[in-house]
Amino acid sequence: LGPAMLGVASGAVLVPLNSTMLAVALPSIMDDFGIDAGTVSTLVTLYLGTVTIALLASGSLGDRYGQRPVFLVGVVAFAVSSLIAALAPTFAVLTLARVLQALSGALISTTSVALVRALAPPDRRGAAFGLFDMVVSISAAIAPFVGGVLVGAFGWQSLFVLAVPVAIFAA
């Protein structure tokens, strides 16, 4: 893998990491903000729903403005929204940050696939996509474990702090 492909893969893991890792933090978030399970679950529902809806537009944005610039906007916006989430003084601010993460995550998701296609030579494209998909899938699978370790050691905010250096590396 070249440096560009590592950057693309790093950006792409942000979306599944942040969708599955948060589950282990929900009880801590409930305690910190004094909210119930139904309310805290909106962090998951809004994130996944927003990503799903925003994917439709994000592919067109990549086609119109270029995959690389849209990917860079996505990872930078993901870093900023993750920092906002980590520092959120209220549940409303945390919820807004999650929606912003989802919007930027959609930009990353569509453009990362297009960038893998553009970066991989035609004769190695199948292997590149296989490796790319494996990295993204593994990140979703290990995220609850990583999240549990981080929440136990540093609190729920650390889940969002983790995304910042990953996004910077991806950029």
C-alpha positions in Angstrom: 0.0 0.0 0.0 1.2 3.4 -0.9 0.8 6.5 1.4 -2.2 7.7 -0.5 -4.0 4.4 -0.1 -3.2 4.3 3.6 -4.6 7.8 3.9 -7.8 6.8 2.1 -8.2 3.6 4.2 -7.6 5.6 7.4 -10.3 8.0 6.5 -12.7 5.2 5.5 -12.4 3.5 8.9 -13.7 6.6 10.7 -17.3 5.9 9.7 -17.7 2.3 10.9 -15.5 3.0 13.9 -17.7 5.8 15.1 -20.9 3.9 14.4 -20.1 0.7 16.3 -17.7 2.1 19.0 -20.2 4.4 20.5 -22.4 1.6 21.7 -20.2 0.9 24.7 -20.2 4.5 25.7 -23.9 5.0 25.8 -24.3 4.2 29.6 -21.6 6.7 30.5 -23.2 9.4 28.3 -26.5 8.7 29.9 -24.9 9.2 33.4 -23.0 12.4 32.4 -26.0 14.1 30.8 -28.7 12.7 33.1 -30.7 11.3 30.2 -32.6 8.0 29.6 -31.9 5.1 27.2 -34.4 6.3 24.6 -32.8 9.7 24.4 -29.2 8.5 24.2 -30.1 6.1 21.5 -30.8 9.0 19.2 -27.0 9.4 18.9 -26.9 6.1 17.1 -30.1 6.5 15.1 -29.4 10.0 13.9 -25.8 9.1 12.9 -26.8 6.1 10.8 -29.9 7.8 9.4 -27.9 10.9 8.4 -25.1 8.9 6.8 -27.7 6.9 4.8 -29.4 10.0 3.5 -26.2 12.0 2.9 -24.6 9.2 0.9 -27.0 10.0 -2.0 -25.7 13.6 -2.3 -22.1 12.9 -1.4 -21.3 10.8 -4.4 -22.5 13.6 -6.7 -20.4 16.1 -4.9 -17.3 14.0 -5.5 -18.2 13.7 -9.2 -18.7 17.4 -9.4 -15.9 18.8 -7.4 -13.4 16.0 -7.5 -13.0 12.9 -5.2 -9.8 14.1 -3.5 -11.1 17.6 -2.5 -14.4 16.2 -1.2 -12.6 13.4 0.7 -10.3 16.1 2.3 -13.3 18.2 3.3 -14.9 15.1 4.7 -12.0 14.1 6.9 -11.3 17.6 8.1 -15.0 18.1 8.9 -15.0 14.7 10.7 -12.0 15.8 12.8 -13.7 19.1 13.7 -17.1 17.5 14.5 -15.3 14.8 16.6 -13.5 17.5 18.6 -16.9 19.3 19.2 -18.4 16.0 20.3 -15.5 15.4 22.8 -15.9 18.8 24.3 -19.7 18.9 24.2 -21.1 20.7 27.3 -24.6 19.5 26.6 -26.4 16.5 25.0 -27.8 18.8 22.4 -24.3 19.9 21.3 -23.2 16.2 21.3 -26.2 15.3 19.1 -25.4 18.1 16.7 -21.7 17.0 16.5 -22.9 13.4 15.7 -25.0 14.7 12.8 -22.0 16.7 11.5 -19.9 13.5 11.9 -22.4 11.6 9.8 -22.5 14.3 7.1 -18.8 14.3 6.8 -18.6 10.5 7.1 -20.9 10.2 4.0 -18.4 12.4 2.1 -15.6 10.1 3.2 -17.5 6.9 2.4 -18.3 7.7 -1.2 -15.1 9.4 -2.1 -12.8 6.8 -0.5 -14.2 4.0 -2.8 -13.7 6.3 -5.8 -10.2 7.1 -4.7 -9.3 3.4 -4.3 -10.5 2.8 -7.8 -8.4 5.7 -9.1 -5.3 4.9 -7.1 -5.1 1.2 -7.8 -3.7 0.0 -11.1 -6.3 -1.9 -13.2 -4.5 -5.2 -12.8 -4.4 -4.8 -8.9 -7.8 -3.2 -8.4 -9.5 -6.3 -7.2 -6.8 -6.9 -4.6 -6.9 -3.2 -3.6 -10.7 -3.3 -3.0 -10.4 -6.6 -1.1 -7.8 -5.2 1.2 -9.7 -1.9 1.6 -13.0 -3.7 2.4 -11.2 -6.0 4.9 -9.7 -3.0 6.7 -13.1 -1.2 6.9 -14.9 -4.4 8.0 -12.3 -5.2 10.7 -12.5 -1.7 12.0 -16.2 -2.1 12.6 -15.7 -5.4 14.2 -13.0 -4.4 16.7 -14.5 -1.0 17.5 -16.6 -2.1 20.4 -13.6 -3.7 22.1 -11.4 -0.6 21.4 -14.3 1.6 22.6 -14.7 -0.4 25.8 -11.0 0.0 26.6 -11.0 3.7 25.9 -14.2 4.4 27.8 -13.0 2.4 30.8 -9.7 4.2 30.9 -10.4 7.7 29.7 -14.2 8.2 29.5 -16.6 8.5 26.5 -15.0 11.7 25.3 -11.9 9.7 24.3 -13.8 7.9 21.5 -14.2 11.2 19.8 -10.7 12.4 20.5 -9.4 9.2 18.8 -11.0 10.2 15.6 -9.0 13.5 15.4 -5.5 12.1 14.8 -6.9 9.4 12.5 -8.6 12.1 10.4 -5.5 14.2 10.4 -3.4 11.2 9.2 -6.0 10.5 6.5 -5.8 14.1 5.3 
